Every structure is written in C-alpha cells, then in structure tokens.
Amino acid sequence: MTTILYIFFGGGLGSVLRYLISILFVNYTFPLATLLANIISCVLLGFVLFVIQNFNLNDNLKLFFIIGFCGGLSTFSTFSYETIGLIKSGHIQYAVLNVFFSISMCLCILYFLIKKL
C-alpha cells in the first residue's frame, strides 16, 4: 500500500506542475505548455535515471519520481488531442511541427542525458 501512495503523491505533484505550466501558455495556437511539460519530464527522468545508476535510491522514491511525478507531468494523451485539434482547425504546419518537436526533442534529451550522465 505504501508503494501506491508514493506513486499517487508523485503523480499528483506532476499533474499540478503540468497544470501550472499550462496556465502560463493559455493563448498560444501552438501547444507550448504540453511540449514544455513533456521536455521537463524527460529532463527530470534523465536525472532520476542517473541517480538510480550511481546511487542507491529507495525503490519507493524511484516509483515516486519515474511513474508518479514524471508520469503525471508528461502527457501523451494531451499531446495527441492538441495535435488532432491543430489538424481540425487547419493548422497542419503546426501539427507537423508539434509532432516533430515533441518526439525528437524528448527522445534526444533523454538519450543525451542517459548517455552523458
């Protein structure tokens, strides 16, 4: 049961941070808030993986950060929904850029952090 609580609280904090980021970028056609939340999540995940590889991190803390916090902060469903919304509203170029930047930036950031740290 303790494990579930770690994930629960991590996910709650990550979701609240994602919401606060979304408040900052309300009036933009391009979904900057979701992109930023996903990028921040990948950076944090990279650092957490570094800590796990180099230090003895408690299993519950791993779940708190990886599944809970990073899972609550990042959002594939919102990314997909916003991309479909861009397509429906005729902003095809923004939809393509959103897919390109979201996937390439997050993968590159995580790859770089895992490889370099």
mmCIF file of the C-alpha atoms, coordinates in Angstrom:
data_MODEL
# 
_entry.id   MODEL 
# 
loop_
_atom_site.group_PDB 
_atom_site.id 
_atom_site.type_symbol 
_atom_site.label_atom_id 
_atom_site.label_alt_id 
_atom_site.label_comp_id 
_atom_site.label_asym_id 
_atom_site.label_entity_id 
_atom_site.label_seq_id 
_atom_site.pdbx_PDB_ins_code 
_atom_site.Cartn_x 
_atom_site.Cartn_y 
_atom_site.Cartn_z 
_atom_site.occupancy 
_atom_site.B_iso_or_equiv 
_atom_site.pdbx_formal_charge 
_atom_site.auth_seq_id 
_atom_site.auth_comp_id 
_atom_site.auth_asym_id 
_atom_site.auth_atom_id 
_atom_site.pdbx_PDB_model_num 
ATOM 1   C CA . MET A 1 1   ? 0.000  0.000  0.000   1.00 0.00 ? 1   MET A CA 1 
ATOM 2   C CA . THR A 1 2   ? 2.889  2.358  0.739   1.00 0.00 ? 2   THR A CA 1 
ATOM 3   C CA . THR A 1 3   ? 4.137  1.935  -2.830  1.00 0.00 ? 3   THR A CA 1 
ATOM 4   C CA . ILE A 1 4   ? 0.776  3.036  -4.218  1.00 0.00 ? 4   ILE A CA 1 
ATOM 5   C CA . LEU A 1 5   ? 0.881  6.168  -2.048  1.00 0.00 ? 5   LEU A CA 1 
ATOM 6   C CA . TYR A 1 6   ? 4.315  7.136  -3.381  1.00 0.00 ? 6   TYR A CA 1 
ATOM 7   C CA . ILE A 1 7   ? 3.043  6.834  -6.952  1.00 0.00 ? 7   ILE A CA 1 
ATOM 8   C CA . PHE A 1 8   ? -0.184 8.646  -6.039  1.00 0.00 ? 8   PHE A CA 1 
ATOM 9   C CA . PHE A 1 9   ? 1.563  11.649 -4.481  1.00 0.00 ? 9   PHE A CA 1 
ATOM 10  C CA . GLY A 1 10  ? 4.212  11.821 -7.205  1.00 0.00 ? 10  GLY A CA 1 
ATOM 11  C CA . GLY A 1 11  ? 1.535  11.732 -9.897  1.00 0.00 ? 11  GLY A CA 1 
ATOM 12  C CA . GLY A 1 12  ? -0.458 14.419 -8.122  1.00 0.00 ? 12  GLY A CA 1 
ATOM 13  C CA . LEU A 1 13  ? 2.532  16.748 -7.864  1.00 0.00 ? 13  LEU A CA 1 
ATOM 14  C CA . GLY A 1 14  ? 3.476  16.147 -11.502 1.00 0.00 ? 14  GLY A CA 1 
ATOM 15  C CA . SER A 1 15  ? -0.079 16.842 -12.643 1.00 0.00 ? 15  SER A CA 1 
ATOM 16  C CA . VAL A 1 16  ? -0.260 20.056 -10.633 1.00 0.00 ? 16  VAL A CA 1 
ATOM 17  C CA . LEU A 1 17  ? 3.021  21.236 -12.147 1.00 0.00 ? 17  LEU A CA 1 
ATOM 18  C CA . ARG A 1 18  ? 1.676  20.431 -15.634 1.00 0.00 ? 18  ARG A CA 1 
ATOM 19  C CA . TYR A 1 19  ? -1.438 22.478 -14.876 1.00 0.00 ? 19  TYR A CA 1 
ATOM 20  C CA . LEU A 1 20  ? 0.656  25.435 -13.649 1.00 0.00 ? 20  LEU A CA 1 
ATOM 21  C CA . ILE A 1 21  ? 2.720  25.299 -16.835 1.00 0.00 ? 21  ILE A CA 1 
ATOM 22  C CA . SER A 1 22  ? -0.480 25.278 -18.910 1.00 0.00 ? 22  SER A CA 1 
ATOM 23  C CA . ILE A 1 23  ? -1.646 28.474 -17.193 1.00 0.00 ? 23  ILE A CA 1 
ATOM 24  C CA . LEU A 1 24  ? 1.463  30.261 -18.481 1.00 0.00 ? 24  LEU A CA 1 
ATOM 25  C CA . PHE A 1 25  ? 0.736  29.403 -22.129 1.00 0.00 ? 25  PHE A CA 1 
ATOM 26  C CA . VAL A 1 26  ? -3.032 29.791 -22.453 1.00 0.00 ? 26  VAL A CA 1 
ATOM 27  C CA . ASN A 1 27  ? -3.301 31.995 -25.536 1.00 0.00 ? 27  ASN A CA 1 
ATOM 28  C CA . TYR A 1 28  ? -0.984 30.250 -27.983 1.00 0.00 ? 28  TYR A CA 1 
ATOM 29  C CA . THR A 1 29  ? -2.051 28.351 -31.097 1.00 0.00 ? 29  THR A CA 1 
ATOM 30  C CA . PHE A 1 30  ? 0.977  26.070 -30.827 1.00 0.00 ? 30  PHE A CA 1 
ATOM 31  C CA . PRO A 1 31  ? 0.712  23.795 -27.752 1.00 0.00 ? 31  PRO A CA 1 
ATOM 32  C CA . LEU A 1 32  ? 3.793  25.136 -25.961 1.00 0.00 ? 32  LEU A CA 1 
ATOM 33  C CA . ALA A 1 33  ? 2.618  24.104 -22.499 1.00 0.00 ? 33  ALA A CA 1 
ATOM 34  C CA . THR A 1 34  ? 2.368  20.417 -23.381 1.00 0.00 ? 34  THR A CA 1 
ATOM 35  C CA . LEU A 1 35  ? 5.693  20.500 -25.223 1.00 0.00 ? 35  LEU A CA 1 
ATOM 36  C CA . LEU A 1 36  ? 7.375  22.184 -22.267 1.00 0.00 ? 36  LEU A CA 1 
ATOM 37  C CA . ALA A 1 37  ? 5.821  19.784 -19.742 1.00 0.00 ? 37  ALA A CA 1 
ATOM 38  C CA . ASN A 1 38  ? 6.999  16.787 -21.762 1.00 0.00 ? 38  ASN A CA 1 
ATOM 39  C CA . ILE A 1 39  ? 10.505 18.227 -22.149 1.00 0.00 ? 39  ILE A CA 1 
ATOM 40  C CA . ILE A 1 40  ? 10.774 18.976 -18.418 1.00 0.00 ? 40  ILE A CA 1 
ATOM 41  C CA . SER A 1 41  ? 9.548  15.456 -17.675 1.00 0.00 ? 41  SER A CA 1 
ATOM 42  C CA . CYS A 1 42  ? 12.234 13.938 -19.917 1.00 0.00 ? 42  CYS A CA 1 
ATOM 43  C CA . VAL A 1 43  ? 14.960 16.064 -18.314 1.00 0.00 ? 43  VAL A CA 1 
ATOM 44  C CA . LEU A 1 44  ? 13.823 15.028 -14.835 1.00 0.00 ? 44  LEU A CA 1 
ATOM 45  C CA . LEU A 1 45  ? 13.550 11.390 -15.896 1.00 0.00 ? 45  LEU A CA 1 
ATOM 46  C CA . GLY A 1 46  ? 17.106 11.514 -17.250 1.00 0.00 ? 46  GLY A CA 1 
ATOM 47  C CA . PHE A 1 47  ? 18.420 12.890 -13.969 1.00 0.00 ? 47  PHE A CA 1 
ATOM 48  C CA . VAL A 1 48  ? 16.467 10.360 -11.921 1.00 0.00 ? 48  VAL A CA 1 
ATOM 49  C CA . LEU A 1 49  ? 17.856 7.530  -14.058 1.00 0.00 ? 49  LEU A CA 1 
ATOM 50  C CA . PHE A 1 50  ? 21.346 8.949  -13.499 1.00 0.00 ? 50  PHE A CA 1 
ATOM 51  C CA . VAL A 1 51  ? 20.792 8.973  -9.741  1.00 0.00 ? 51  VAL A CA 1 
ATOM 52  C CA . ILE A 1 52  ? 19.449 5.419  -9.861  1.00 0.00 ? 52  ILE A CA 1 
ATOM 53  C CA . GLN A 1 53  ? 22.506 4.208  -11.783 1.00 0.00 ? 53  GLN A CA 1 
ATOM 54  C CA . ASN A 1 54  ? 25.008 5.940  -9.497  1.00 0.00 ? 54  ASN A CA 1 
ATOM 55  C CA . PHE A 1 55  ? 23.390 5.901  -6.077  1.00 0.00 ? 55  PHE A CA 1 
ATOM 56  C CA . ASN A 1 56  ? 21.293 3.503  -4.080  1.00 0.00 ? 56  ASN A CA 1 
ATOM 57  C CA . LEU A 1 57  ? 17.875 5.141  -4.374  1.00 0.00 ? 57  LEU A CA 1 
ATOM 58  C CA . ASN A 1 58  ? 14.992 3.670  -2.389  1.00 0.00 ? 58  ASN A CA 1 
ATOM 59  C CA . ASP A 1 59  ? 12.557 1.703  -4.602  1.00 0.00 ? 59  ASP A CA 1 
ATOM 60  C CA . ASN A 1 60  ? 9.615  3.804  -3.439  1.00 0.00 ? 60  ASN A CA 1 
ATOM 61  C CA . LEU A 1 61  ? 11.434 7.009  -4.401  1.00 0.00 ? 61  LEU A CA 1 
ATOM 62  C CA . LYS A 1 62  ? 12.119 5.544  -7.839  1.00 0.00 ? 62  LYS A CA 1 
ATOM 63  C CA . LEU A 1 63  ? 8.401  4.892  -8.272  1.00 0.00 ? 63  LEU A CA 1 
ATOM 64  C CA . PHE A 1 64  ? 7.553  8.343  -6.882  1.00 0.00 ? 64  PHE A CA 1 
ATOM 65  C CA . PHE A 1 65  ? 9.714  10.087 -9.478  1.00 0.00 ? 65  PHE A CA 1 
ATOM 66  C CA . ILE A 1 66  ? 9.530  7.801  -12.531 1.00 0.00 ? 66  ILE A CA 1 
ATOM 67  C CA . ILE A 1 67  ? 5.949  6.551  -12.554 1.00 0.00 ? 67  ILE A CA 1 
ATOM 68  C CA . GLY A 1 68  ? 4.389  9.183  -10.317 1.00 0.00 ? 68  GLY A CA 1 
ATOM 69  C CA . PHE A 1 69  ? 5.947  12.590 -10.908 1.00 0.00 ? 69  PHE A CA 1 
ATOM 70  C CA . CYS A 1 70  ? 7.253  12.172 -14.466 1.00 0.00 ? 70  CYS A CA 1 
ATOM 71  C CA . GLY A 1 71  ? 4.127  10.225 -15.439 1.00 0.00 ? 71  GLY A CA 1 
ATOM 72  C CA . GLY A 1 72  ? 1.882  12.944 -14.032 1.00 0.00 ? 72  GLY A CA 1 
ATOM 73  C CA . LEU A 1 73  ? 3.894  15.739 -15.621 1.00 0.00 ? 73  LEU A CA 1 
ATOM 74  C CA . SER A 1 74  ? 4.231  14.270 -19.100 1.00 0.00 ? 74  SER A CA 1 
ATOM 75  C CA . THR A 1 75  ? 1.182  13.745 -21.230 1.00 0.00 ? 75  THR A CA 1 
ATOM 76  C CA . PHE A 1 76  ? 0.899  11.784 -24.435 1.00 0.00 ? 76  PHE A CA 1 
ATOM 77  C CA . SER A 1 77  ? -2.886 11.971 -24.490 1.00 0.00 ? 77  SER A CA 1 
ATOM 78  C CA . THR A 1 78  ? -2.936 15.793 -24.344 1.00 0.00 ? 78  THR A CA 1 
ATOM 79  C CA . PHE A 1 79  ? -0.197 15.931 -26.979 1.00 0.00 ? 79  PHE A CA 1 
ATOM 80  C CA . SER A 1 80  ? -2.315 13.707 -29.252 1.00 0.00 ? 80  SER A CA 1 
ATOM 81  C CA . TYR A 1 81  ? -5.524 15.639 -28.563 1.00 0.00 ? 81  TYR A CA 1 
ATOM 82  C CA . GLU A 1 82  ? -3.885 19.004 -29.249 1.00 0.00 ? 82  GLU A CA 1 
ATOM 83  C CA . THR A 1 83  ? -2.285 17.705 -32.453 1.00 0.00 ? 83  THR A CA 1 
ATOM 84  C CA . ILE A 1 84  ? -5.671 16.490 -33.723 1.00 0.00 ? 84  ILE A CA 1 
ATOM 85  C CA . GLY A 1 85  ? -7.139 19.883 -32.752 1.00 0.00 ? 85  GLY A CA 1 
ATOM 86  C CA . LEU A 1 86  ? -4.486 21.653 -34.818 1.00 0.00 ? 86  LEU A CA 1 
ATOM 87  C CA . ILE A 1 87  ? -5.299 19.460 -37.815 1.00 0.00 ? 87  ILE A CA 1 
ATOM 88  C CA . LYS A 1 88  ? -9.044 20.036 -37.448 1.00 0.00 ? 88  LYS A CA 1 
ATOM 89  C CA . SER A 1 89  ? -8.571 23.802 -37.218 1.00 0.00 ? 89  SER A CA 1 
ATOM 90  C CA . GLY A 1 90  ? -6.469 23.853 -40.387 1.00 0.00 ? 90  GLY A CA 1 
ATOM 91  C CA . HIS A 1 91  ? -3.108 24.427 -38.703 1.00 0.00 ? 91  HIS A CA 1 
ATOM 92  C CA . ILE A 1 92  ? -1.463 21.479 -40.428 1.00 0.00 ? 92  ILE A CA 1 
ATOM 93  C CA . GLN A 1 93  ? 2.008  23.042 -40.270 1.00 0.00 ? 93  GLN A CA 1 
ATOM 94  C CA . TYR A 1 94  ? 1.707  23.486 -36.502 1.00 0.00 ? 94  TYR A CA 1 
ATOM 95  C CA . ALA A 1 95  ? 0.504  19.890 -36.137 1.00 0.00 ? 95  ALA A CA 1 
ATOM 96  C CA . VAL A 1 96  ? 3.523  18.586 -38.051 1.00 0.00 ? 96  VAL A CA 1 
ATOM 97  C CA . LEU A 1 97  ? 5.885  20.804 -36.058 1.00 0.00 ? 97  LEU A CA 1 
ATOM 98  C CA . ASN A 1 98  ? 4.266  19.698 -32.820 1.00 0.00 ? 98  ASN A CA 1 
ATOM 99  C CA . VAL A 1 99  ? 4.782  16.030 -33.649 1.00 0.00 ? 99  VAL A CA 1 
ATOM 100 C CA . PHE A 1 100 ? 8.329  16.617 -34.878 1.00 0.00 ? 100 PHE A CA 1 
ATOM 101 C CA . PHE A 1 101 ? 9.477  18.765 -31.953 1.00 0.00 ? 101 PHE A CA 1 
ATOM 102 C CA . SER A 1 102 ? 7.706  16.775 -29.260 1.00 0.00 ? 102 SER A CA 1 
ATOM 103 C CA . ILE A 1 103 ? 9.089  13.429 -30.328 1.00 0.00 ? 103 ILE A CA 1 
ATOM 104 C CA . SER A 1 104 ? 12.552 14.487 -31.489 1.00 0.00 ? 104 SER A CA 1 
ATOM 105 C CA . MET A 1 105 ? 13.288 16.834 -28.592 1.00 0.00 ? 105 MET A CA 1 
ATOM 106 C CA . CYS A 1 106 ? 12.105 14.448 -25.896 1.00 0.00 ? 106 CYS A CA 1 
ATOM 107 C CA . LEU A 1 107 ? 13.960 11.478 -27.376 1.00 0.00 ? 107 LEU A CA 1 
ATOM 108 C CA . CYS A 1 108 ? 17.155 13.485 -27.911 1.00 0.00 ? 108 CYS A CA 1 
ATOM 109 C CA . ILE A 1 109 ? 17.082 14.979 -24.421 1.00 0.00 ? 109 ILE A CA 1 
ATOM 110 C CA . LEU A 1 110 ? 16.560 11.630 -22.772 1.00 0.00 ? 110 LEU A CA 1 
ATOM 111 C CA . TYR A 1 111 ? 19.171 9.921  -24.959 1.00 0.00 ? 111 TYR A CA 1 
ATOM 112 C CA . PHE A 1 112 ? 21.732 12.633 -24.261 1.00 0.00 ? 112 PHE A CA 1 
ATOM 113 C CA . LEU A 1 113 ? 21.124 12.587 -20.525 1.00 0.00 ? 113 LEU A CA 1 
ATOM 114 C CA . ILE A 1 114 ? 21.266 8.803  -20.239 1.00 0.00 ? 114 ILE A CA 1 
ATOM 115 C CA . LYS A 1 115 ? 24.378 8.566  -22.417 1.00 0.00 ? 115 LYS A CA 1 
ATOM 116 C CA . LYS A 1 116 ? 26.270 11.528 -20.949 1.00 0.00 ? 116 LYS A CA 1 
ATOM 117 C CA . LEU A 1 117 ? 25.363 11.253 -17.303 1.00 0.00 ? 117 LEU A CA 1 
# 
